[in-house]
């Protein structure tokens, strides 16, 4: 069990809140579910990984604080059912975290992109997030309050390093979040996105075909900020901040968690070093 669940928080920052997290059975989603429960929220995990979802639920006593529902985010009826389940079980929905996503096959170069893979990535990452926001808004608008979050990526502010499908989907998510923040602000609903740098979750390790340790080492070696490693818990803490009252006037923000990675282009310095080596 994560150490998060065994520590007593000084202040339960989500006391009385109800959260729905898609892709909540593993990685950032599971870590966020644990943190939210730790801070007093009741959480419904929505995922297609049934075994992992039920396993995550069984970590908690009493188990009424967290539930699991099977949900394919590309299926409108599944997402509708997940939102309705949260409301029927816990009485309301305060936080919708659209976290589910896929990396695609990772092929670079427009001529190498598989058409069906491109469509699938956008279907899960963008359409799935759209459905989550739409059904969350359906119950939040009458309540005149709520928080909708999206997991985007550093690929939303940095270009040329990852596949076109993934980059396009993560930029679309940020655009969707910003557009929604304008529309839904009149109802007291805040909408934000979170864009992390490489985190060694199953999402990344599967995409890179690496162990968790190797993926973490690779990410750290390329990072701008040295001496620390980005962990799933760091992204979860960002979600906690954006979901809580500390950010009550924060909406339309794409919170980039990358240690400054997107602020520089290393191409010139790399070329300079390579040029010097030629004459050594």
Phi, psi and omega per residue, in radians:
X1 nan 2.480 3.140
X2 -1.091 2.533 3.106
X3 -1.100 -0.363 3.134
X4 -1.005 -0.681 -3.038
X5 -1.356 -0.274 -3.052
X6 -1.709 -0.175 -3.130
X7 -1.650 2.471 3.104
X8 -1.514 2.094 -3.128
X9 -1.248 2.535 3.079
X10 -1.134 -0.753 3.098
X11 -2.332 2.244 3.071
X12 -1.436 1.758 -2.951
X13 -1.311 -0.237 3.126
X14 -2.126 0.477 -3.127
X15 -0.975 2.198 3.114
X16 1.466 -0.023 -3.128
X17 -1.540 2.701 3.071
X18 -2.119 2.234 -3.086
X19 -2.187 2.502 3.017
X20 -2.052 2.201 -3.094
X21 -2.137 2.009 3.053
X22 -1.439 2.605 -3.040
X23 1.094 0.583 -3.021
X24 -1.589 0.094 -3.082
X25 -1.540 -0.234 -3.114
X26 -2.689 2.952 3.041
X27 1.027 -2.436 -3.115
X28 -1.041 -0.677 -3.119
X29 -1.090 -0.804 -3.141
X30 -1.155 -0.715 3.115
X31 -1.089 -0.710 3.122
X32 -1.188 -0.681 3.098
X33 -1.023 -0.792 3.132
X34 -1.088 -0.775 -3.117
X35 -1.147 -0.726 3.131
X36 -1.095 -0.772 3.102
X37 -1.088 -0.738 3.105
X38 -0.981 -0.566 -3.127
X39 -1.714 0.358 2.944
X40 1.698 -0.012 -3.124
X41 -1.437 2.721 2.898
X42 -1.713 2.330 -2.952
X43 -2.204 2.355 2.982
X44 -1.933 2.056 3.074
X45 -1.523 2.275 3.093
X46 -2.097 2.145 -3.045
X47 -2.826 2.979 3.022
X48 -1.782 -0.081 3.134
X49 -1.600 1.409 -2.975
X50 -1.056 -0.803 -3.114
X51 -1.066 -0.782 3.125
X52 -1.159 -0.682 3.139
X53 -1.087 -0.800 3.123
X54 -1.192 -0.613 3.115
X55 -1.136 -0.731 3.106
X56 -1.088 -0.713 -3.136
X57 -1.096 -0.656 -3.055
X58 -1.275 -0.133 3.096
X59 -1.219 -0.369 -2.941
X60 -1.856 2.473 3.034
X61 -2.288 2.143 -0.046
X62 -1.306 2.629 -3.085
X63 -1.298 -0.150 3.111
X64 -1.136 -0.294 -3.112
X65 -1.316 -0.296 -3.115
X66 -2.502 2.439 -3.109
X67 -2.335 2.931 3.130
X68 -2.312 2.466 3.039
X69 -2.416 2.366 3.071
X70 -1.201 2.291 -3.095
X71 -2.682 2.064 2.952
X72 -1.606 1.969 -3.004
X73 -1.159 -0.224 3.094
X74 -1.539 -0.044 -3.137
X75 -1.833 1.989 -3.074
X76 -0.976 -0.750 -3.104
X77 -1.188 -0.571 3.087
X78 -1.153 -0.773 -3.133
X79 -1.185 -0.721 3.077
X80 -1.032 -0.756 3.141
X81 -1.129 -0.673 3.134
X82 -1.096 -0.795 3.118
X83 -1.129 -0.793 -3.137
X84 -1.117 -0.607 3.106
X85 -1.149 -0.733 3.105
X86 -1.046 -0.769 -3.110
X87 -1.211 -0.744 -3.112
X88 -1.221 -0.590 -3.097
X89 -1.423 -0.696 -3.028
X90 -2.032 -0.063 3.014
X91 1.619 -0.182 -3.107
X92 -2.993 3.130 3.011
X93 -2.463 2.029 -3.126
X94 -1.739 -0.599 -3.010
X95 -2.304 2.178 3.039
X96 -2.030 1.975 -3.132
X97 -1.888 1.780 3.124
X98 -1.441 1.559 -3.005
X99 -1.888 -0.332 -3.083
X100 -1.085 2.456 3.125
X101 -2.983 2.849 3.089
X102 -2.300 2.670 -3.137
X103 -1.513 -0.335 -3.010
X104 1.400 -3.024 -3.058
X105 -1.385 -0.163 3.036
X106 1.341 0.125 -3.118
X107 -1.204 2.299 3.128
X108 -1.715 2.796 -3.130
X109 1.572 2.163 -3.053
X110 -1.047 -0.574 -3.120
X111 -1.297 -0.338 3.133
X112 -1.633 -0.163 -3.086
X113 -1.171 2.306 3.060
X114 -1.463 2.227 -3.065
X115 -1.024 -0.786 -3.094
X116 -1.200 -0.635 3.091
X117 -1.125 -0.738 3.120
X118 -1.029 -0.808 -3.132
X119 -1.132 -0.672 -3.122
X120 -1.143 -0.731 3.128
X121 -1.086 -0.791 3.119
X122 -1.181 -0.581 3.135
X123 -1.112 -0.824 -3.120
X124 -1.280 -0.908 -2.990
X125 -1.283 -0.715 -3.065
X126 -1.702 -0.969 -3.133
X127 -1.099 -0.674 3.092
X128 -1.067 -0.759 3.093
X129 -1.161 -0.665 3.083
X130 -1.037 -0.813 -3.141
X131 -1.108 -0.719 3.113
X132 -1.057 -0.782 3.133
X133 -1.158 -0.706 -3.107
X134 -1.093 -0.815 -3.113
X135 -1.309 -0.534 3.036
X136 -1.143 -0.763 3.132
X137 -1.077 -0.582 3.129
X138 -0.980 -0.621 3.141
X139 -1.757 -0.362 -3.136
X140 -1.422 -0.599 -3.116
X141 -1.033 -0.829 3.097
X142 -1.105 -0.525 -3.134
X143 -1.369 -0.246 -3.140
X144 1.068 0.559 3.083
X145 -2.933 2.847 3.102
X146 2.624 2.930 3.137
X147 -2.396 2.203 3.087
X148 -2.047 2.213 -3.137
X149 -2.112 2.657 3.065
X150 -2.279 2.492 2.945
X151 -1.612 1.983 3.034
X152 -1.810 -2.375 -3.073
X153 -2.902 2.792 3.016
X154 -1.023 -0.335 3.069
X155 -1.132 -0.175 3.079
X156 -1.416 -0.191 -3.134
X157 -2.285 0.089 -3.088
X158 -2.459 2.361 -2.971
X159 -2.204 2.670 3.050
X160 1.621 -0.011 -3.072
X161 -1.836 -0.402 -3.127
X162 -2.246 3.010 -3.027
X163 -1.068 2.674 -3.098
X164 -1.062 -0.727 -3.098
X165 -1.075 -0.815 -3.109
X166 -1.152 -0.793 3.126
X167 -1.069 -0.778 3.136
X168 -1.083 -0.735 -3.101
X169 -1.159 -0.706 -3.088
X170 -1.290 -0.559 3.005
X171 -1.184 -0.677 3.125
X172 -1.100 -0.670 3.129
X173 -1.079 -0.769 3.124
X174 -1.102 -0.763 3.107
X175 -1.077 -0.730 3.114
X176 -1.093 -0.781 -3.136
X177 -1.067 -0.751 -3.126
X178 -1.167 -0.735 3.121
X179 -1.097 -0.747 3.127
X180 -1.134 -0.624 -3.130
X181 -1.090 -0.586 3.113
X182 -1.248 -0.811 -3.121
X183 -1.170 -0.783 -2.958
X184 -1.544 -0.159 3.121
X185 -1.019 -0.570 -3.141
X186 -1.126 -0.316 3.122
X187 -1.785 0.188 3.137
X188 1.332 0.303 -3.114
X189 -1.761 2.193 3.106
X190 -1.680 2.487 -3.133
X191 -2.342 2.191 -3.126
X192 -2.493 2.854 3.065
X193 -2.205 2.734 3.136
X194 -2.143 2.250 -3.084
X195 -2.140 1.621 -3.121
X196 -1.508 2.714 2.934
X197 -1.270 -3.106 -3.088
X198 -1.032 2.156 3.081
X199 -2.076 2.330 -3.061
X200 -1.361 1.192 3.054
X201 -1.771 2.974 3.061
X202 -0.957 -0.553 3.083
X203 -0.952 -0.835 -3.091
X204 -1.408 -0.760 -3.086
X205 -1.111 -0.639 3.085
X206 -1.178 -0.718 -3.128
X207 -1.128 -0.636 -3.105
X208 -1.620 -0.162 -3.069
X209 0.992 0.847 -3.116
X210 -2.235 2.824 2.978
X211 -1.283 2.866 3.117
X212 -1.037 -0.745 -3.111
X213 -1.132 -0.741 -3.132
X214 -1.164 -0.712 3.133
X215 -1.146 -0.712 3.116
X216 -1.122 -0.710 3.125
X217 -1.146 -0.701 3.107
X218 -1.105 -0.809 3.133
X219 -1.074 -0.742 -3.135
X220 -1.153 -0.638 -3.115
X221 -1.167 -0.520 -3.124
X222 -1.642 -0.170 -3.037
X223 -1.193 2.667 3.039
X224 -1.379 -0.778 -3.127
X225 -1.500 2.035 -3.092
X226 -1.747 2.823 3.075
X227 1.607 -0.188 3.080
X228 -2.395 2.726 3.108
X229 -2.129 2.317 3.114
X230 -1.206 2.170 -3.130
X231 -1.995 2.784 3.065
X232 -0.961 -0.594 3.136
X233 -1.063 -0.554 3.134
X234 -1.169 -0.666 3.087
X235 -1.221 -0.680 3.107
X236 -1.099 -0.656 3.103
X237 -1.126 -0.614 3.074
X238 -1.142 -0.732 3.103
X239 -1.102 -0.689 3.108
X240 -1.066 -0.781 3.111
X241 -1.056 -0.841 -3.087
X242 -1.227 -0.425 3.139
X243 -1.509 -0.334 -3.041
X244 -1.635 3.135 -3.092
X245 -1.267 -0.311 3.119
X246 -1.088 -0.394 -3.129
X247 -1.967 0.583 -3.008
X248 -1.056 -0.339 3.127
X249 -2.041 0.401 3.135
X250 -1.853 2.013 3.118
X251 -2.639 2.555 -3.135
X252 1.396 0.315 -3.082
X253 -1.764 2.428 2.953
X254 -1.828 1.739 -3.065
X255 -1.427 1.869 -3.093
X256 -1.564 2.167 -3.139
X257 -2.025 1.483 -3.045
X258 -2.449 0.189 3.119
X259 1.038 0.473 3.126
X260 1.451 0.199 -3.061
X261 -1.036 -0.647 -3.038
X262 -1.393 -0.046 -3.019
X263 -1.500 -0.149 -3.086
X264 -2.379 2.638 3.050
X265 -1.938 1.968 -3.051
X266 -1.384 0.026 -3.007
X267 -1.041 -0.768 -3.102
X268 -1.142 -0.807 -3.128
X269 -1.126 -0.606 3.103
X270 -1.177 -0.751 3.115
X271 -1.134 -0.668 3.130
X272 -1.108 -0.786 3.121
X273 -1.108 -0.736 3.133
X274 -1.115 -0.664 -3.138
X275 -1.157 -0.704 3.121
X276 -1.119 -0.632 -3.120
X277 -1.137 -0.556 -3.128
X278 -1.085 -0.538 -3.028
X279 -1.811 0.133 3.116
X280 -1.474 nan nan
